[in-house]
């Protein structure tokens, strides 16, 4: 059994039990042990980078040090956490001068970044540790050609120079993981474009316009749901449809479902265990289609 | 006025090193979801203004805060200009001059107080238990603040607050 330090981040444990429960249940069902380490702090996402880039590197490196001390690779759920930690891991492994500077800061708390552990997104664990062949065998309730608009969010694939997750213009890994569950990953316009989520709270009008585009493009392509990996994309598109309704007087009712939820459902986890009431846009139609 | 050119000031900072490579092709703006939606944001124009030494306009304007950090521009730039990082560098400089949007100030406050974006309340812990989720692991807030102190973050943050009030 492969073990990982689970990096939960801030948003998922505070606001999205549907994500945390489904991820824990599905990964554990597939034989992945998740270890909750003490003292993990904020991943150092774009808002912190906006205030001070060096502080963000030091904070991300501190989290990686905790995993190094526990002799575990890190697995993240949130793509934002993945980006912050994987980018820092890559930068500090390759740039010794920068590493020395950050280690100088970390010496204040008795830590030293060594660069000996991997930072992975849970999709990489599914593809590389579990494998598509075994995953296909484990599916008890295939998703019955459900038309899924795959939306990985930006920070799973970009900047690819540091993240090295997939081809940044023609990614395939996420779509393969959707299709192995028996769903259809459909093409839709501007599939790889941002949801606008990080502008919420600063320029709400622009953020909502970008989110609306994403919903409209998915609906126009016949999607029965959008599958997300990032808690901010989820909020932006799920709660966002309430705001689209009040601002644009348009109603789409397009279910937004985390991939981990689809995975759990296909592995036979009872929907009653998944805190699905968190969804603002109800997902009953999807449940019905896949026979729950 | 600064004695060194703004472009030099940017490229000497971590994150800003690649700015001088820009040849203004506009691939960034053509790839930008925000530029497609609003004329308030144009990354090529921000870089141009910076290269032409318009420090005030860049740092005190609204535009640098409208990047959604999606990295599409950086991914596609044929010159390898790390545009998203340059935008972070410009924000870092603006904040050093006391210009910090409220959103970021709240973010920093939460981080200093709890080591998290959002503190975990007793109510939330109760909800987590009801869902069968394990209790949240502690954050070593003292260590986090030592890091913030060593990087100058705490000082920077109190200074930007002080100048505003």
Interface residues (C-beta under 8 A of the other chain):
Chain A: X10 X11 X13 X14 X15 X17 X20 X21 X24 X36 X37 X38 X39 X40 X41 X42 X45 X46 X47 X48 X49 X50 X51 X52 X53 X54 X55 X58 X59 X62 X98 X104 X105 X106 X108 X109 X154 X155 X158 X159 X160 X168 X169 X192 X193 X194 X196 X197 X198 X199 X201 X202 X203 X206 X207 X209 X210 X213 X273 X275
Chain B: X14 X15 X33 X34 X37 X38 X40 X41 X65 X66 X68 X69 X70 X71 X72 X74 X75 X82 X84 X85 X88 X89 X91 X92 X95 X100 X101 X103 X104 X107 X108 X111 X115 X116 X117 X118 X120 X124 X127 X128 X131 X132 X133 X134 X136 X137 X138 X139 X140 X143 X144 X146 X147 X148 X149 X150 X151 X152 X153 X156 X157
